[in-house]
Amino acid sequence: MICPHCHHNSSRVIDSRPSDEGRVIRRRRECENCGHRFTTFERIEQSPVLVIKKNGNREEFNREKVLRGIVRAAEKRPVTLDDMNSIVSRVEAKVRASGENEIDSRQIGEYVMHELAQLDDIAYIRFASVYRQFKDINGFMKEVQDMIANQKDKSQDDKEDGQ
């Protein structure tokens, strides 16, 4: 493994532990040349899933790209990086569980929005505003009203379950 600090090509593993519900191995490494410590992640290589973009282009599913979108939406919100990585893992699991080699980018966006709606309202609205490309305030207000209605429905269901 190449050291990100000195670019030497020799490091040793200091610690290994499972991560992401056992789907990933997290390894702490130390460069044998400069002593710099860094972390790597090892995961099973899976067959590529192509994402069909709005313009018809296809590109390989990219966990980091999904994570970047979630990070932007959750900026300055009480959402941890672990929460965000968990969302990405659940979205990727849904994408791969479909069994298809190709998936529409809109479907991935819907998966992310569903997960964010469960976690943080503001991050959800931020993501939705970019994903749905609101043309005016009416689209934005409709999304907020739908979210409020869903919360009321959930609150009512919770009350009924408690009786």
N, C-alpha and C positions, 0 to 999 in steps of 0.2 A: 504494500500500500504506500503510495507516495505521500510524503509529509507535506501538509499545506503550508508549513512555515519555511522549510529549507529545500523542499522538493527532492529530498533524498529518497531512494526507493526501498528502504528497509525499516520496518517498524515491528514492534512486538505487541501482542495482545496482553493487556493488564487485567481486564475484567470482561466477562461476557454474561449477558443476561437476556432473557426473553423480554420482548416489548410488543405492544400492539396486540394484546390478547394472544400471544404466542406465535403470531404470524411473522414476526421480525426478531432477529437477534441483534442486540445493541452491543457493540464492542468498544471498549476504551483501549486506545492504543498509545504507545510511546515511541517516538522516533529514536532509532538507535544512533543516529548521527548527532542531533541537537537536543534531544530530550523533550521536545515539545509533545504535549499530550493532546489527543483529538479523539473524536467519536466517529465511528462508522456504523452503518446499519446494513444488515444482510437480510434479504428477503428472497423467496422463491421466484424465479423468473417464470412469468406466465406468458401465454401467447398474447400478442398485441391485440388490443381492441381499438378500432378506428372510430374517431368521433367525426360525425358529419356536421360541419359548420353551417351557419345560416346561408353562406354564399355557395354552398355545395362542395367546398373543398373538404378533404379528409386529412386528419392528422391523428397521430397516436395518442391514446388517453394518457394524460400527464398529471399525476398526483400533485406535483409541485404547483402546477398552474391552478388547479382547484383550490389548493391551500392558499395561494396568493390572493385569490378572490375573496376567500373567507377572512383572511387576515385584514384586508382592506375594509371589509364590511364591519368587522368587529373591533376596529381601531378605537382605542380609548374606552372600551366597554369591558365589563368584568367577565371576560371570556378568556380562559387560559389557553396556552398553546396546546396542552394536552387535550382540551375540549375540541379545539380546531382539528387536531390530528385525528381524533376519534371520529369526527364528522367525515373527514376525507376517507378514512378507512371504511366507514359504513356506506358511503356513496360508492366507493370502488367495489365493495362487496356486492352491492345491488347491481352495478353495471356488469360485473362478471357473472353474477347469478342468472342474468337474463339468457346467458348461453349464446348470445349473438356476437358476431365478429365486428359489427358496426352498431353504433348507437347515435342518436340525434343529440346534438349539444343541448337542445331545449329540455330533453329528458334529464340530463345531468343537472341542469339548472333547477329543475323541479325537485330533484332529490335533495340538492343543497338547500333550497328554500324550505322544504319540509323539515329538515334537520335544524336549520337556524330558527325556525318558528318555535320549535320546542325549547330552544336554548335562550334566545335573547331577542326581544321584539325589535329593538333599534337596529341590531345587526341584520335582522331579517328584512326590515324596510330598506335599509341601505343597499343590501344585495338585490332586492326586488327592483329598486329604482334603476339600477344599472342593467340588470338582467332583462327586465320588461321594457326598458327604454321609454319611460313615461314621456309622452309628448306635451302634456300640460298638467296643471294642478288637479284636474278632474280624475285622471288615471291614478295619480298618487292618492287622492282622497278615497277613491273606491277601494284601493288596496288596504288602506288604514281601516276603513269601515268594515271590510270583510274580516280583517284580523280581529277587530273588536267584537264582531258578531260571533266569530269562532271561539273567542275567549268566554263570552257569555254562555254559549252553548256548552262549553266544557265545564264551566262553573256550575251550571244548572245540573249537568250530568253527575258531577261530583256530589252535589247536595242530595240528589235522588239516591245515589249509591250509599250515602251515609245514613239514610233513614232505615 
